[in-house]
Amino acid sequence: MIPEDGDADDMDLSPVEVETLIALLDRGDDVPTNLADATGRHSKSVGRKLKDLENKGLVASKGAGVYTLTSEGVLLAHALRRERD
């Protein structure tokens, strides 16, 4: 869940998870390979983190390797982008 105070640091996200959430927000539904290219990370690392994000309820698998942000993921990705800017 997103912390009530909107502080994304309370989510205990890794840098790869943060970058992946923002990349999904920017790119829309996508596969780990493309998200890895967008973030400059290794595709296996992004793939593992997508599973972690799925377990946290922030992304969902649409099948065929495609991931999408959940409604909570969209809210958090926007908060992360604001923190980054």
Secondary structure as GFF3:
##gff-version 3
##sequence-region A 1 85
A	DSSP	three_ten_helix	8	11	.	.	.	ID=ss1
A	DSSP	alpha_helix	15	27	.	.	.	ID=ss2
A	DSSP	alpha_helix	32	39	.	.	.	ID=ss3
A	DSSP	alpha_helix	43	55	.	.	.	ID=ss4
A	DSSP	beta_strand	59	63	.	.	.	ID=ss5
A	DSSP	beta_strand	66	69	.	.	.	ID=ss6
A	DSSP	alpha_helix	71	84	.	.	.	ID=ss7
###
